Amino acid sequence: MTEVFGNRFTGKVVLVTGAGGGIGRAVALRFAAEGARVAVNDIKADAVRGVVGEITAAGGQALGVSGDVSSKAQVEAMFSQVEQALGFVDVLYNNAALIDTSRHFLDADQDWWQRIIEVNLGSVFVCSQRAAQVMARRRRGVIINTSSGGATRSHRGNVAYDAAKGGTEAMTRAMALDLAPYGIRVNGVVPGFINTYGLEGDQLREREQTVPLGRYGVAEDLTGAALFLASDDAAYITGQFITVDGGVLVQQRSANVDTFPVAGFPVIEADLM
């Protein structure tokens, strides 16, 4: 947070979930750099303290609110804490998600499915409803949801994750309709290949070959779209998604990936006849 961007969000309160690292952290830092009072949420308390420290060291105002956003009780406590310390939430950015979720469909179980749906989809519902209940009375507010290419294209071994992101996009459109009469806009951002895992060297260069713009994205690439959707420049936009992916989702080419076999399920031609 060393670059000065402006003051578009001075006087605004922004709550970012899953802001302990990656996209959420970058978005929280960018909102703070533009004058917002930022509530930083993550289930990892140490990560929350780190991001809050970055913001305050740069002269911004931030509040750390660690907790599990799939829990209604913890979400209620989080919003109450934010409202008392910073004021009512003007912008909610739903970014919290479980992302290390790969499991082949044949190896999946209900506990795995349920936890991913609760965090990746359920948290969007719980946080958005709590925010909207206050926004509706104030007749203004913005909700932004992080989606994924998996909402419309499929990842191998990620049935639950993709189902949750598809649900997030459907929920975004439905919330936009329900909340529009109250002056609340609901939109989303679709990240492409974002290097939040620290890929480097040959592994990174190989994967970048699938990106038309020739490079993996970084978390900061998402911040411009997020702030645009939260700003008055997007005052007539709701129920929409901005894709930030370097062109990955518009191309027609074979994916350079391996199949995802499962031990114990050998392919026997007689079984398929």
C-alpha positions in Angstrom: 0.0 0.0 0.0 2.7 2.5 -1.0 1.0 4.0 -4.1 -1.5 6.8 -3.7 -4.6 6.3 -5.8 -7.1 8.9 -4.8 -10.0 9.4 -2.3 -13.0 7.9 -4.0 -14.0 6.0 -0.9 -13.3 8.5 1.8 -16.0 8.3 4.4 -17.1 4.8 3.2 -16.9 1.6 5.3 -15.8 -1.5 3.4 -15.8 -5.1 4.7 -13.7 -7.6 2.9 -14.0 -11.3 3.8 -11.1 -13.7 3.2 -8.8 -10.7 3.3 -5.8 -12.3 5.0 -4.0 -12.9 1.8 -4.3 -13.1 -2.0 -7.1 -11.3 -3.7 -8.8 -10.3 -0.5 -5.7 -8.7 0.9 -5.0 -6.8 -2.3 -8.6 -5.5 -2.4 -8.6 -4.4 1.2 -5.3 -2.5 0.7 -6.6 -0.8 -2.4 -9.8 0.3 -0.8 -7.8 1.7 2.2 -5.5 3.5 -0.2 -8.5 5.3 -1.6 -9.7 6.5 1.7 -12.1 3.8 3.0 -12.3 2.6 6.5 -11.7 -1.1 6.0 -12.8 -4.1 8.0 -10.4 -7.0 7.4 -11.9 -10.5 7.9 -10.2 -13.9 7.7 -10.5 -17.1 9.7 -6.7 -16.8 10.4 -6.3 -14.2 13.1 -2.5 -13.7 12.4 -3.2 -13.0 8.8 -5.8 -10.4 9.8 -3.4 -8.6 12.1 -0.8 -8.5 9.3 -3.1 -6.8 6.8 -4.4 -4.4 9.4 -0.8 -3.5 10.2 -0.1 -2.8 6.6 -3.0 -0.5 6.3 -2.4 1.4 9.5 1.3 1.7 8.8 0.5 3.5 5.5 -1.8 5.9 7.3 -5.1 4.1 6.7 -7.9 3.1 9.0 -8.6 -0.6 9.5 -10.3 -3.0 11.9 -9.5 -6.7 12.2 -12.5 -9.1 12.5 -11.3 -12.7 12.4 -14.0 -15.4 12.2 -15.7 -18.1 10.2 -18.1 -16.4 7.8 -20.0 -19.6 7.2 -21.3 -19.3 10.7 -24.4 -17.0 11.1 -23.5 -16.3 14.8 -20.0 -15.3 13.9 -21.1 -13.1 11.0 -23.6 -11.3 13.2 -20.9 -10.7 15.8 -18.5 -9.5 13.0 -21.0 -7.0 11.6 -21.9 -5.7 15.1 -18.2 -5.1 15.8 -17.7 -3.3 12.5 -20.8 -1.1 13.0 -19.7 -0.1 16.5 -16.1 0.7 15.5 -16.3 2.0 11.9 -19.9 2.6 11.1 -22.5 0.9 8.8 -21.0 -1.1 5.9 -21.3 0.6 2.6 -19.5 -2.0 0.5 -19.3 -5.8 1.2 -16.8 -7.7 -0.7 -17.4 -11.5 -0.4 -14.1 -13.1 -1.1 -13.7 -15.9 1.6 -13.5 -19.4 0.1 -11.8 -22.7 0.5 -9.6 -23.1 -2.6 -7.5 -26.2 -1.9 -10.4 -28.5 -2.5 -9.4 -31.0 -5.2 -10.9 -34.4 -4.9 -12.2 -36.7 -7.7 -15.9 -37.1 -7.8 -15.6 -40.9 -7.2 -13.5 -40.2 -4.1 -15.8 -37.5 -2.7 -17.9 -37.7 0.4 -20.7 -35.7 1.9 -18.6 -34.0 4.6 -16.2 -32.7 1.9 -19.1 -31.5 -0.2 -20.9 -29.9 2.7 -18.0 -27.9 4.0 -17.0 -26.4 0.7 -20.6 -25.4 -0.1 -21.0 -23.9 3.4 -17.9 -21.8 3.1 -17.8 -20.9 -0.6 -21.5 -20.4 -1.1 -23.2 -20.3 2.3 -21.0 -17.5 3.5 -22.0 -15.3 0.5 -25.7 -15.8 1.5 -25.1 -15.2 5.3 -22.9 -12.1 4.9 -24.9 -10.6 2.1 -28.2 -10.9 3.9 -26.8 -9.4 7.1 -25.3 -6.5 5.1 -28.4 -6.0 3.0 -30.7 -5.8 6.0 -29.0 -2.5 7.0 -28.3 -1.3 3.4 -32.0 -1.6 2.6 -33.0 0.7 5.4 -30.4 3.2 4.3 -31.4 2.8 0.6 -27.9 2.3 -0.6 -25.1 -0.2 -0.6 -22.9 -2.4 -2.8 -22.2 -6.1 -2.6 -19.4 -7.7 -4.7 -18.8 -11.4 -4.9 -15.7 -13.2 -6.1 -16.6 -16.0 -8.6 -14.4 -18.2 -10.7 -14.0 -19.5 -14.2 -15.3 -22.7 -12.6 -18.8 -21.2 -12.5 -19.1 -21.6 -16.3 -16.2 -23.9 -17.2 -15.2 -27.0 -15.2 -12.1 -27.8 -13.2 -11.1 -31.4 -12.9 -11.6 -32.8 -9.4 -13.5 -29.8 -8.1 -17.2 -30.6 -8.3 -18.1 -28.9 -5.0 -16.0 -25.8 -5.7 -17.4 -25.3 -9.2 -21.0 -25.9 -7.9 -20.4 -23.3 -5.2 -19.1 -20.8 -7.7 -22.0 -21.5 -10.1 -24.3 -20.9 -7.2 -22.6 -17.7 -6.4 -23.2 -16.3 -9.9 -26.9 -17.4 -9.8 -27.2 -15.9 -6.3 -25.6 -12.6 -7.4 -28.1 -12.2 -10.2 -31.1 -13.1 -8.0 -29.9 -10.8 -5.2 -29.5 -8.0 -7.7 -33.1 -8.2 -8.6 -34.4 -8.5 -5.1 -32.3 -5.6 -3.8 -32.4 -3.2 -6.7 -35.6 -1.4 -5.4 -33.6 -0.6 -2.2 -30.7 1.0 -4.0 -28.4 -1.9 -3.5 -26.2 -3.1 -6.4 -24.9 -6.6 -6.5 -22.1 -7.6 -8.9 -19.1 -9.9 -9.1 -15.6 -10.4 -10.3 -14.3 -13.5 -12.1 -10.6 -14.1 -11.6 -8.6 -16.1 -14.1 -5.2 -17.6 -13.3 -4.0 -15.6 -10.4 -0.6 -16.4 -8.9 -1.5 -16.5 -5.2 0.5 -19.7 -4.7 4.0 -18.3 -5.4 4.5 -20.2 -8.7 7.8 -19.4 -10.3 10.4 -20.7 -12.7 9.6 -23.3 -15.4 6.3 -24.3 -13.7 5.1 -20.7 -14.0 6.3 -20.2 -17.5 4.6 -23.4 -18.7 1.3 -22.3 -17.3 1.6 -18.8 -18.7 1.6 -20.3 -22.2 -2.1 -20.9 -21.8 -2.8 -17.2 -21.1 -3.4 -15.0 -24.2 -1.9 -12.0 -22.6 1.2 -14.0 -21.8 1.4 -13.9 -18.0 -0.3 -15.2 -14.9 -2.3 -12.6 -13.1 -1.4 -11.2 -9.7 -3.9 -10.3 -6.9 -3.6 -6.6 -7.6 -5.0 -7.2 -11.1 -8.4 -7.7 -9.5 -8.5 -4.5 -7.5 -9.4 -2.1 -10.4 -12.5 -4.1 -11.3 -13.6 -4.4 -7.6 -13.2 -0.7 -7.0 -15.0 0.2 -10.2 -18.0 -1.9 -9.3 -18.1 -0.3 -5.9 -17.8 3.2 -7.2 -20.3 5.7 -8.5 -18.9 5.0 -12.0 -20.9 1.7 -11.9 -24.0 3.3 -10.5 -26.2 1.8 -13.3 -24.6 -1.7 -13.2 -26.1 -4.6 -11.2 -26.3 -8.3 -11.6 -23.1 -8.4 -13.8 -19.6 -9.9 -13.7 -16.3 -8.5 -14.8 -13.9 -11.2 -15.9 -10.2 -10.5 -15.2 -8.3 -13.4 -16.7 -5.9 -12.3 -19.4 -8.2 -13.7 -22.0 -8.2 -17.3 -20.8 -12.0 -17.9 -20.9 -12.5 -16.5 -24.4 -10.2 -18.8 -26.2 -10.8 -22.2 -27.9 -7.9 -24.5 -27.3 -7.2 -27.7 -25.5 -6.2 -27.4 -21.9 -2.6 -28.6 -21.1 -3.6 -30.8 -18.2 -3.5 -34.4 -17.1 -6.5 -36.5 -16.5 -7.5 -37.2 -12.9 -7.6 -41.0 -12.4 -8.9 -42.7 -9.3 -7.3 -45.8 -7.9 -9.7 -48.7 -7.6 -11.7 -47.7 -10.7 -9.8 -49.2 -13.6 -11.3 -48.8 -17.0 -12.5 -52.2 -18.3 -13.9 -52.1 -21.8 -16.5 -54.8 -21.0 -17.9 -52.6 -18.2 -18.6 -49.8 -20.7 -20.4 -51.9 -23.3 
